[in-house]
Amino acid sequence: MKLFKTALAAAVIALGVGSAQANEIEVKFGHVGGPGSLFEITANEFARLANERLEGEAEVVVFGSSQLGNDSQMLNKLKLGTIDLALPSSVMSSVAPEFSVFEMPYLIENRDHFRQVRDEVLRDVLAKAAEGKRYRLLGIWENGFRQITNNVRPIVTPDDLQGIKLRTPNGVWRVEMFKSYGASPAPMALSEAFVALQTGAMDGQENPLVQIFSQRFQEVQDYLSLSNHVYTPAYVVAGMSWNRLPEHVREVLEQTAMDVEDFALEQGATLDEELVAEFEAAGMEVNEVDTQAFVEGSAPIYEKFSAEVEGGQQLLEQIEALRP
């Protein structure tokens, strides 16, 4: 847990990264990740690199833990130009349908597969989709492979989700997917999830391991089921203030966002390896799911996606063709 503890120590020093000098442009970068989260680790690395390259000209200041709002609120603030950058994930499927391809279960085999999909298929597709909604996509980072926690029972097959009240992010297809499995999904801001789980308003939730740990869900959840049901990227997104930034600042921010892409994958893989033992030490019961049962149970959501998303079937075929 050396990596995780180092990140936590950095978080104690400051929730934001630095403060802009009076003669520098301040670039506000918001995300919902808590201390030690992959969002914090990657956003802070981005800020470190960008600020080295922009010294005296501009400074990226990071605001984590939903300080600037939840994902939907920050997307609105990007459009208003009151913040400069954000790091949304699943919510982007509600912004433009092309992003919903990453809501499809068991689509991404592993991180090497994702890297190929990112570079060879989706970078241009998603950038154009974001532009059509008045956003600029600077980079594609990681949120991670998602797992299920709850207080009712271990989840082995989709049938085990019957009737479980499950917090999900605000992604249209994630809700559809868990409904098809028999759960009772409810979109909710990440910042509200802990109390909902603690009070029993929600039975469970699904997130990458590092988000689960950084949000301290292990304190209020009994079961962790390693499902890897969806791989979700995170997106470095700019809004209305983008064109007001000097050209050189824009160039540095865009290049740095891409430079951090592989760093995000490496950090995510390391944290996944470290964290299962931490959950077990916290008293959670950890189990593997029946992946084949979930794959077979996912057929209806693929059919719906192919029928409703323009170009969806073609995207799925392109991604499948890159599978190792």
N, C-alpha and C positions, 0 to 999 in steps of 0.2 A: 504493500500500500504506500510505498515511498512516493510515487507520483501523485497519488490522491492527497497525501498529507502535505506535500509541498504546495499543491494548489490551494489547500485550505489555509495554510500559513500565509500565502500571498493574499488571500481573501480577507484575512483578519486585518492586514495592514490597511487595505482600502477596498471598498466595493467598486469604486471607479478607478481607472488607470490614469494617474496624473491629473494635472489641471493646467489648462492652456495659459500660456503667458499672455500678457495684455496685448502684445503686438502680433499674436498668432491667431489664426482661424481655429475655432473649436469645432471639431466634428463629433457630434453626439451619436454614440452607438449604443442602442438598447437591446437587451435580450431578457428572457424569462428565467434563465438558468440560475440555480442557487450556488452558494459557495462550493467549490470543488467540482462543479458540473463540467461536462465537456464543452458546453456553450461558454462557460467562463474561461476555461483553459484556452480554447481556440480564439475567442475574442481578445483575450489579453495578449496572446502571441501576435495576433494581427496588429494590435495597437503598438506593441513593442517594435515590430519591424517597420510599420508605417511611420512611427514617430522618429525613428532613427533616420529614415529616408527624407523626412519632411522637416527636420529640425530647423526651427526659426520661422517656418512658413505656415505650418498647421500642426495641430495636435489632436489625435483621436482620444476621446474620453469615453470610457466604457461604463455603462450603467446596467448592472445585472439585477437579478432577483425581482424582476418586474417593476423596478423603480420608475420606469417611464410608461408603465401600463402593461396590460396583457398583449398577446400577439395582435389581436384585432385592433386594439386601441393604438398600438404602435404603427400598424399599417395605415391607419387613418392619419396619424401624426406625420408620417412620411409624405402623404399626399398634401397635407397642409404646410409642409416645410418646417415644422417646429422641431423635428429631429432629423438627423441626416442618414443614419444607417440603422437597420434592424436585422435580427436573425430569426425569422419565422421558420416554421417547419410544416407540419401537417396542415395548418390553416391555409397554406397557399393553394390547396385543392379547392378551397371555396372562393379563391380569387380568379383562377383561370383553370379550365378543365384539363389542360395538358399536364398540370402538376399532379393530378389525381392518379396518374399512372403509378406513382409510388405508394398509393393506397392499396394496390393489389397484393393480396397475400402470397407469400412464397415466390415472388417474382424475382428477387435478387438472391443469388446463390451465396455469394460471399463478397468481401470487399474488393477483391480483384475483379470480379464480375461487375460490381458497381462502377469501378474506375473506368472500365471500358465503355459501359453504358453512358456514363457521364460525358466522356470525351468524344465518343464516336456517334452517339445517337441524340442525346438530349440537351447538350449545352445550348445549341442554337435554337432548338425548339422551345425550350423554357425561357430563354432570353427574349425571344419574340413574343411569347405569351405574356411575359411580365411587362414588356414595353406597351403591349396593347391595353394594359390596365394602368398605364402611367407610372410604372416602376422600372427601375434598372437593376438587372441581376448582375452582381459583380463576381460572385463566386458560389460554388456549391460545396458545402462542408458536410459534416455528419451530425445527425441526431442519434441514429444507431438502430440495431436490431431490437425489436420491441418484445417484451415479456409481460406475462400476466401475473398480477398479485391479487389476492382476495382474502376474505375472512370466513368463507363458507366451506370450501373443500379444495383439494388439489384438482387442477384442471388437466385431464389426460386426453379427452376427446371433446369435440364441440358440444356434445350432449351435456357435458359437465358444466357448461355455461348457462344452462337453462335457468332463467329467472334471476340470475345474478345482476345486481345493479352495478354497472360498470362505468366509471368516469372515463371519457375519451376526450381527445382534443377536438377542436372545432373543424373537423374534416368530414365532408359529406359522405364519402365512401367508407370511412372507418366506421361510422354509425351504421351504415347499410350492412357492412360485413358482419359486425357483431350481432345485429338483428337476425341475420341469416343463420348465425350459429345458435340463436335462441336466448342470448343475453338481453338485458334491458339497458342499452347504452344511453348515456346522457353527456352531451358536450359540456365541458366546464373548464374555466381558466385553470392553469396549472397552480397558480397561487392560492386557489380556493380548495384544492383537492385534499390537502392534509386534514383540514377540519371536517370535510365531508366524510372522509374515511374514519376519522377518530370518533365522530358522533354516530356513525352508522347510516348516515344519509346515503352513502355509497358503500357497497360491499367490496368493491375492488377497483382496479385501474390497470392500464397497460402503458408501459414506457420502456425505453432502454434502461439497462442496469444502472448506468451512471446517473440518470435522472432520478430513478427510484431511490438511489442511495443519497444523492445530494438533497433531495426533498424529504429525507428521513421517513419514507413510507414504511421502512422495516420496523419502525416503532409502533405502527398501527395496523400492520398486516401480518397474517399468520402464514400464508402460503405463497410461494414463488414458483410459478410454472414456466419453465424455459421453453417457450414456444417459437421464438424467432419468427413470429407470424408476419411481420412487415418490417422492411428496411426503410427508414425515413432519413432523407438528407435534411440539412438545414441550409438556408439560403441567405447569402449576404445581399441585402436589398437596399437600394437608395430610392429617394422620392423626388419631390419638387425642388428641394434645395440643391440637387446634384449639379444642375447647369449654372448655379450661382458660384460654385467653387472654381478657383483658377484651374486652368487646363492641366498644369503640372500636378496639382493636388489630385485631380481626378485620375490621371494616369497612374500615379503611385498607389492610390487606394485600390484601383482595379487590379493592377499587377500583384499587389500584396495579397489581396483576397484570393487570387488564383494560386499564389505561392503557398498559402496556408492549407490548400485543399488536401494534399497528401499528408501533411502534418496532422490534420484532423482525423484521417483514417488510421494513422499509426497510434495516436493517442486513444482512440476509441477501442481499437483491438487490445491494447495493453490494459485498459480499465476493465474490459469484459473479462479478461483472464484473472484479474485480481479480485473482483468483487463478489463472486459467488461464495467464496469462503467467508467474506464479511457478513453476508446475509445469514449464512448458517450460524456464524458466531453470535449473531443478534437473536437467534432463536427461531428463525423462519424454517419451515419445512420446504425443501427444494425438490422438485421433480422434473423429469423430462416429459414432454407431451408425445402423443402418437402423431407424428408429423404427417404420415400418410392419411390418417383420418381427417386431419385439418385440410390437407390439400384437396382431398375428395369433397369435403364439405364446402370448399371455396368455389366450386364450379359455377353456381348461380351468380356470384358477384362478377365473375369474368364475363359471363354472357351479358349481364346488364351493362357493364362497362363498354364492351364492344359495340353494343347496340346504341348506346346513348352518347358516347364521346366521339366526336368527329375525328377520324384518323386513329381511333383508339386501337383497333385490331392491328393496324399496320405497326404501331408503336410496340405493341405486345410481341409481335412476330420478330421485330428487329432486336428487341431485348432478349428474347428467347434464343435467337441465333448466336448471341454472344456468350451464352451460358457455357461454362467450362466443362 
